[in-house]
Amino acid sequence: MDTKRLHVEVKDADDRGEVTAVFSTFNVKDSDQDVTLPSAFQDGAPALISAYGHTSWTGLLPVGKGTITTTSTEAVFQGQFFMDTQHGADTFRTVKHTGELQEWSYGYDPVEFSYGDHEGERVRFLKQVKVHEVSPVMLGAGVGTRTLAAKSAAGMKFSDEAHAVMAAVSALADRAADVLAKRQHKGKGLGAESTALLGTVEAELKRLGELLATEPEPDVAVDARREFLRFLRATRG
């Protein structure tokens, strides 16, 4: 059984303890030198939420369950904690209180894979995997894993969503800066796909800025755009 990091948003919509997680991005090298292909995950496949630190593998009861869905670019886990059990409710409350400090991982078996070159580096291509569980952990397998939001009221307020997006943009900037620094050490820059993805994020932030241009002092939008433009200047410059 192998593990990987997980990028997670947690909600307690109507006291259901729901979790939504983008846990894999396709065709991008991760910190384990793996590139996950779009074929890797079975759409609709079930998975458990493990007790803290993958300890359901050693006998502790699972604390939730969910299913995997896929898009053309990523895999998403949608599930919920067992809020009618003590261990499920306690784990959710812990995740809620640890907030952005919380990191995540998922346990899987590599069913089909091969080795090759990706952007000039030797990597393992994951063609098919079986995900058994996701788990809150003290330290994930990669950089930047954490809980974006945890709510005990129904739904998410607009301001909370904006703060969550800002946190995600900040995490993306930190991760991109780290990747770029490592590649520059080897005399390389960001790959074409990564550069294109960052350009798409920049375009969306620009669209948000234009949408709110007539509003008085849109602090969240202005701060988000200012931070991202600062990041772009630093990495391109």
Secondary structure as GFF3:
##gff-version 3
##sequence-region A 1 237
A	DSSP	beta_strand	2	5	.	.	.	ID=ss1
A	DSSP	beta_strand	7	10	.	.	.	ID=ss2
A	DSSP	three_ten_helix	13	15	.	.	.	ID=ss3
A	DSSP	beta_strand	18	25	.	.	.	ID=ss4
A	DSSP	beta_strand	34	36	.	.	.	ID=ss5
A	DSSP	beta_strand	46	49	.	.	.	ID=ss6
A	DSSP	three_ten_helix	52	58	.	.	.	ID=ss7
A	DSSP	beta_strand	64	70	.	.	.	ID=ss8
A	DSSP	beta_strand	74	81	.	.	.	ID=ss9
A	DSSP	alpha_helix	86	98	.	.	.	ID=ss10
A	DSSP	three_ten_helix	99	101	.	.	.	ID=ss11
A	DSSP	beta_strand	103	118	.	.	.	ID=ss12
A	DSSP	beta_strand	121	137	.	.	.	ID=ss13
A	DSSP	alpha_helix	158	185	.	.	.	ID=ss14
A	DSSP	alpha_helix	192	211	.	.	.	ID=ss15
A	DSSP	alpha_helix	219	236	.	.	.	ID=ss16
###
